[in-house]
Amino acid sequence: MITLNRDRVASTLPLVSVIIPAYNAEAFIEKTLKSVLSQTYQNLEVLVVDDGSQDRTPEIIQAIAQQDKRVVLLQQKNAGVAAARNLGIEKSQGEFIAPIDADDIWYPENIEKQVQCFLASDPSVGLVYSWSVDIDQDDVPTGIFRAAKIEGEVYVTLVGHNFIGNASASMIRRNCFDQIGGYNCQLKEQAAQGCEDWDIYLRIADVCQFRVVPDFLIGYRKIINSMSRDSTQMAKSHHLVMQAVRQRHPEIPTALYGFSSSSLYIYFAHQSHYFKDHKTTLFWLGQAIKSDVVTPYLRLGFYLLALQSILGLVLQLVRARVGVAENQSFKSKNIKNRLTLDDIKRKESAIKIKVLVGDAFHYFIPKLSRNKKIKLNYETVEGSALN
């Protein structure tokens, strides 16, 4: 591991361009920017793209930009998250691109550790990702986390499962975009936003290798009205992204797409369950079975979600009968019981299990290709744009 010497002049270190698309983000944009500007790695430019906000988002950004010259406000008519990210990348100058959504946060060492990983890696590595924890509106971890040690040639594994998990967990070598283009704006045009990050990860995996920083450095915010909660639109987005994958790689077996859809729908079920939407939870569990008639039954969580949702519906009916309103507050109820980031890190057994499952998935899923070679393009990148 390369250790950055903080006594060196900042300009001798690679410039990292942080790209933040923001639409009506006044509730959290200040927290997001504070987490970016507080990074231990300081050679940053921070391009915030206001995507036609109708609230105080641009005013908040401009006030912060007056205090820290690394922050630049760009504005456009509302065109969607993909167009906003593309504008930020177009106007940026950094060797590395670090996207983060306008309601997420980074813990202080995220950028430093991702840059370290890049500097210690081969030029064929185009993307580095970190582990993330879900947080609520108060920045408190919910207990849900993403941890994987999947590295190298990851394309087939990534088709089956977005192990990176969100758009705020990656750093991307700028030259990758020269090879693959920008984020897909057509998804918004087809009312199918939600998988722009998965799509870009897949296209990068087609030409580059991945590396991981095995540390919890991302706070991925989950609130009831966040875009990631629009499961129906995201399901359509996933379908369109996988259609494009089929066209590029017809050698990938059909079964993997069913597994991919099923895994996504179970993820939707978990999100609905967290917000006590029991009917929607059961709906997505049903969709998971329709997509893949085998693997859902092999997941213990599938049965737990189904049982808990059925019991939840029964309790709702009982409350309705006796006239007792259900508490719909999702705030952390007891300060003494609130989790911290250290609490997540101490879940060593759960982390090891998640990593082992991911490793097994990364090993066995490519075997579904039945020895058909997945035709990737690493040679092209290695010989040109990434040198």
C-alpha positions, 0 to 999 in steps of 0.5 A: 500500500502506498502511503501519501506524504501529506507534506508534499505539495498538493499539486504533485498529487493526482487531481480528483474531480468530485461530481455531484448532481443535485436536484431539489437537494436542499435537505442534505447537500450541505452535509454532502459537501461538508463530507467531501471538503473534509476529506483527508485528501485535499487535491480536489475540485468539486463540481456540483451540477444543479439540475434545475432545482426549484428549492434553495439548492443553488443558493446553498451551494453558492454560499459554500463555494464562496468559502471554499474555492474548490467548489464550482456550481454548474447549472442546467435545465432539468435533464436528469442525473445522467446528464448532470453527471456528464456535464460535470465530467465534461467541465472537470480536469481531474485524472480521477472522477469521483461521483457522489449523490447529493444526499450521501456522505463520505467518511474522511479517508475515502478519497485518500484510500481510493487514490492509494489503491489506484497508485498501487494498481496496474494501469488496466484498473479503471475503477476502485470502489469502497464499502458502504453503510446505509444511513438514515436522515440523521446520518445514523447507520441503519445496520445494512451494509455492502461489503465485497472483495470482488476484483479483477475481471468482474463483468459477468459477476456484475451482470448478476449482481451490482456488488458496488451497490450505489453511485457514491462508492466508486472512483473512476479513471478519467480515461475510461470515459474516453473509451466508453462515453458518458452516463446513459441519458436515454434511461430518463427519456424512457422513464427508466432512471435508477440504474445509470450507475450499474450501467456505467459500471458494466461498460467500464468492466467491459474495458477495465479491471476493478479493485476494492478498498475493503473499508466502510467509507461511504454513507448511503442515505436511505429515506422514504422519498429517495429516488432509489425507493422508486422500485418500479422505475428502477426495475424498468431501468434494470431491464433496459440495461440488461437488454443492452448487455444481451446485445453486447454479449450474447454468449452470457447465458439467459439464466444469469439475467433471471438471477440478476432480476430476482436479486434486484427484486429481493433488494426492493423487498428489503427496502419496502420492508424497512419502510414497513410497506408490507404489501409491496414487500410481498409483491417484490418477493413474488416478482423474484420468484417469477424471474428465477424459480430456484435461487429465491428459495435458497435464501434464508432472508426470503422466508424471513421477509415473507413471514415478517411481511405477512405478520405485519399485514395481520397487525395492520388489520388488527390495528385498523379494527381497534382504531390504533394508528401505526407509527410511521416515523422512521427516525432512530427512536432511542439514542442509546440504541443508535448504531455507529460506524464502529458498530458496523465494523465490529460485525466481523462474522456478518462481514466475513459471511457477506464477503465469502458469499460474494467471493463464491458468487464471483467464482461460480457465476462465470462458470454458467458461461459453460466455458464460453469466453466472454469477449472483453476488450482489456487489450484495447484499453491497456494498449491505449487510453489507460497508458 
